[in-house]
């Protein structure tokens, strides 16, 4: 005796369901294929689930100190260092911000095409996605820390944190590889390269000697050693020594001597509290060692917490 339930094959019901399948199955298959294509496109575009609106929000460009100018967006900091021999641009923000950066540079009275050197503080898309386009427009020489060069060249695919699944950007090749302690000269301004690995393998800060009509300034353009949610201090498959690198960077940054400091993100050095649109030139606004020390100490506590928990 069979225990299988008897099916009531009503001829009208059978024809009805058959007709329904014939009518809607092609549309369903098309919808699934389209969804798959859209998902694939989103993955290939490298769009992250998090993107702050302040990353593309315009803000007034201004003179930071001496030959250093802020030309980035409301939060993604880009710095123009000017000289009679040509200019250097540190960071580019997102690709869609290139026209905004160009407008900022030109509104300060400088030619965008006079940018001769491109530098970056880190090889994450929010700081370098516009690099290839600006290099194409200006013909500038691109310089980056050797440890970040591969990530730049493959458009973020080899990034240890995102794993090629997000954070992608148009690839750009470094024309010159930089290392800790390298000195770059641009007119009367001198930049010292400081390798501060952890946030990315080639994360870099710059200690800049510049001057205005009144005095000389030692300005730190800091890449703060922040830890992403997916960062494991205990080690990651493609970055086993990340814990040691963060330890080194935190210790090194505590010892730095400078007059003024800014960072890769405006929010990291409270730019919009220290300067309002229309404010006159006042480098002293960025003479804020206490906030720098507090930020580094906070990051040290986060590092210690993750290290203790084995994260």
N, C-alpha and C positions, 0 to 999 in steps of 0.2 A: 504493500500500500504506500502510495506516495504521500508525503507530508507537505509537499509544495502547495501553496494556496492556489485555488482556481482563479484564473483571470477571466473577467467578464468582457469579452471582446465584442462590444457593441459596435456595429458597422458604422453608425453615424459618428460616434466618438472617435473611432479609429481614423476615419476620413478627416475629421476636424483637426486632430493633432497632426496628422500627416500634412495637411494644408498649412497649418501654423508653422511647422518646421520649414516647409518649402518657402514660405513667405519671409520669415524672420532670420533663418539661419545664415543666409549670405550677409545680411546687415550685421549680425552678431560677430561673424568672422572678421568682417571689415573693421568693426569697432575694436576688436582685440588686436588686430594687426596695427591699427592706428595708435592704440595705447602703447603697444610695444615700441613703435617708432618714436613716439614722444618721450617715453622713458629713456630710450637709448640716446636721443638727442640731448636730453637734460643731463645725462651722465657725461656725454662727450663735451658738453659746454662747460662742465665743471662747476655749475652753479651750486653754491653752498646754501644750506637751509637758512643760514644767518647772514644777513647783509643789512647793516645799519643805514638808515636814510641819510645820516650825517656824513657818510662816506662820499656822497656825490653832491651834497648841499654846498653851494658856493659860500665863500666868505671873503672878506676884504684882504687882499695881499698887502704886506707891509714889510718894512725894514726891521729885522731883528737886532742886528748889531754889525757895525762895520760894513763889510761887503756881503753879508748874509741876509737873504730875504725869504719870507714865507710866501709860497705861491700855491699851496695845496688847497684841499677842500676844507670843510668845516672841521673834520676830524682826521682825515688822512693827510699827514704832514708831508709836504714837498719843499725842499730848500734850494734856492737859487744862489749860487756863489758867483759873483760877477768880477770881471777883470777886463782890462783893455785888450788882452790877448784872446778873450773868449770866456764863456761861462761854463759852470758845472751845475748839473741838476741832480739832486739827491732824492730818489724816489719819484714815482710817476702817478701813484694812485691807480684807479680802475681805468680800463680802456676807454669807457665812455666819458671820462673826465679830461681827456687830452685837450679838447678844444677849450675847456675851462682853464686849464693850466696855461695854455698858450695866451689866452686873454689876460690872465693874471700877470704873466711875464711882460706882455706888451703894455699893459696899463701902468706898469712901473717905469716905462720908458726904455725897456730893453728889447732887442730883437730876438725872437724865438730861435731863428736860424743861427744866432751867434752862440748857441749852446754847443760846446765842443766836447764835453765829457758827461757821461751818464754814470751815476753811482747808485747804490742801494744799501739800505740798512738790513734788508732781509729778503729772501726769495719767496715770499708769500704773495698770492695774486693781488691782494689789496694794496700792495706797495709797488708791484712791478708789471701789472697787466697792461699798462700803457707804454712800457719800455720799447717794445718792438716798433710801434707806430712812431714814437718820437725819434727813435734812432733812424727810421726811414726818412722822416721829414728833415731832420737836421744833419744827418751824416755823422753824428757824434760818435766818439770812441766810448764803448761800453766797458766799464771796469767793475769787477765783482770779486768777492772773496772766493778763493779756489774751492772751498767746501760747498759753496752754493752754485757754482758754475754749471754743474750737471742738471740741477733742477731748473735753472733758467733755460738751458739749452733744450730740454724736453718739455718745456711749458708746464712744469709742475707734476709730471707723471711719476717722477721718482721721489717726490716729497715723502719723508718718512712718516708724517702724521696723517696725511690725506690719502696716501696710497694710490694716487692716480684716479681716484673715484670722484674727487671734487677739487675745487681750488685750482682749476686749470686756467691757462692763459696762453696767448700767442708766444711761441718760443722766441728767445733772443740769445744770441751768442756773445759771450764776453770776449772782447778783443784783448784785454789784459787782465791777468789774475792777480789779486791782491792778497797780502799776507799781513799778519800782525806786526805792527811797527813800521810798515811802509810809510814813507813821507811823500805827499803829493803837493806840488806848488802851483798856484794859480795866481799870477801877478804878485801882489804883496801878501797874499793869503796862503797860509800853510795848513795842510790837513794831515793829521796823523791817524793812520788806520788802526783801530782797536778791535781785534777779533773777540767777540763775545758770544760763543756758541751756546746752544741750548734751545732757544726758541726756533731757530733753524740751525743747521750745521755750520753755516757760514755767516751767521748774524754778526753785524758789524756796527760799531759806533765810530764816530769821528770826533777827534779833538781838534778844533779849528782855532788857529791864531789869526786874528783879524784886528783892524783898527779903524777908528773914525777920526774926526778932526780933533777930538779931545784926548783920547787915550786908546790903549790897546786892550783887547778882550780875548780871553781864552774861553771859547764856547764849546760845550759838550753837546753834540747831537747824538743822543743816547738811544740805543735800541734796548728797551727794558726787557729783562729776561722773564717774561710772563710765561706761564705754563698753560697750555691748552687743556681742555677737558679730557682729551684722549691721551695726553702725555703721561707716560709711566716712567717715573724717576728711576725705578728699579731696572729699567732697560726695555728697549723695544727691538723687535727683530731686525729692522733696518737701521737702528741707532742704539746699539748695545751700551755705548759709553755716555749716553745722554745725562745720566746722573752726575758723572764726574765733570762733564762740561758745564752743567748748571752750577755746580759747586765752585768751579774755577771762576766762572763769570761773576757770580755774586761776590766772591772774595775780591776780585779785581776791581769791580765797580765801586766797592766801598772805599777803595784807596785813591780814587781819581781826584785830581786837583783841578778846579776850574772856577771861572767867574760867573758864568751864566750857563743854564742848561735848558734844552728843548728835547723833544723826543719824536718817535715815529708816528705817534698818535697825539693829536692836540689834547685829547682828554687826559693823557698820561701826565702832562705838565700843567694842567688847568689853564690852558691858553685863554679861554674865553672869560675867565675870571680876572686874569692879569691884564688883558688888553681888550678894549671895546672898539668897534668900528669908528674911524675918525680920530682915534687917539694919535697924538704926536709921537715922534721917534723917542723911545725911552727904553734903552737896553736894560736898565736897572730893574725893570719889571720881571726879568727872568733870572735875577740874582736871588735864588731861593733854594739854598742848600738844605734847609730843614725839610722841605717837601720831597726833595730828592732822597734824602736819607730815610725818610718815613716810607717812601715807596719801596726802596731796596730792602728795608727791614721787613716790610709786609710780605714781600716776595720770598725772603729768607724763611719766614715763619711757614709760608705755604710749602716751600721746599722741604723743610724739616717735618711737617705734618705728613706729606706724601711719603717721605723716606721712612718714617716710623711705621706707617700703615702698610708699607710694601707696595704702594701704588706706583 
